Amino acid sequence: MKIAPNKVVSMHYSVLDNDNNTIDNTFDGEPLVFIVGTGYLISGLENALIDKQAGDKISVTVDPEQGYGERHDNLMQAVPKSMFEGMEIEVGMQFRATTDDGDQMVMIIDIQDDEVVVDGNHPLSGITLNFDVEILDVRDATEDELAHGHVHGEGGCGHDH
């Protein structure tokens, strides 16, 4: 069966940046299982999987435009440290912030004397991603999985809808 929208794909992958730093790798753990066309994967990777089938191994380079987007300097901002009063904060912590464009995840990238620098860019924005993928299985999604927008394991998905 070929990969297409509304198919459930089980795959292993590794992803590296252009400096050969490993960003993620599932080969030594559980495979990634998802429904094609639900927005779970970045478009550059999902598009490369279309028409592949179980047993296929592919290498894919995904530019930022088809991955997590380009970095935008205007999404970095220094805010008063007093906004975090009563909290122990450190670089790398993520928070949900309310902005003019709605809620957005931000990450602390620097802590200064009385300011905290936060970044609203995705941590992988601006990075070219290099994937090695092995397709393990492709099947039709069930009606319940399509209705819920995610894959169900044996006995259901484990939560109420």
Stockholm file with secondary structure:
# STOCKHOLM 1.0

chainA/1-161         MKIAPNKVVSMHYSVLDNDNNTIDNTFDGEPLVFIVGTGYLISGLENALIDKQAGDKISVTVDPEQGYGERHDNLMQAVPKSMFEGMEIEVGMQFRATTDDGDQMVMIIDIQDDEVVVDGNHPLSGITLNFDVEILDVRDATEDELAHGHVHGEGGCGHDH
#=GR chainA/1-161 SS CBCCTTEEEEEEEEEECTTCCEEEECTTSCCEEEETTSSCSCHHHHHHHTTCBTTCEEEEEECGGGTTCCCCGGGEEEEEGGGGTTSCCCTTCEEEEEETTEEEEEEEEEECSSEEEEECSCTTTTCCEEEEEEEEEEEECCHHHHHHTSCCBTTBCSSCC
#=GC SS_cons         CBCCTTEEEEEEEEEECTTCCEEEECTTSCCEEEETTSSCSCHHHHHHHTTCBTTCEEEEEECGGGTTCCCCGGGEEEEEGGGGTTSCCCTTCEEEEEETTEEEEEEEEEECSSEEEEECSCTTTTCCEEEEEEEEEEEECCHHHHHHTSCCBTTBCSSCC
//
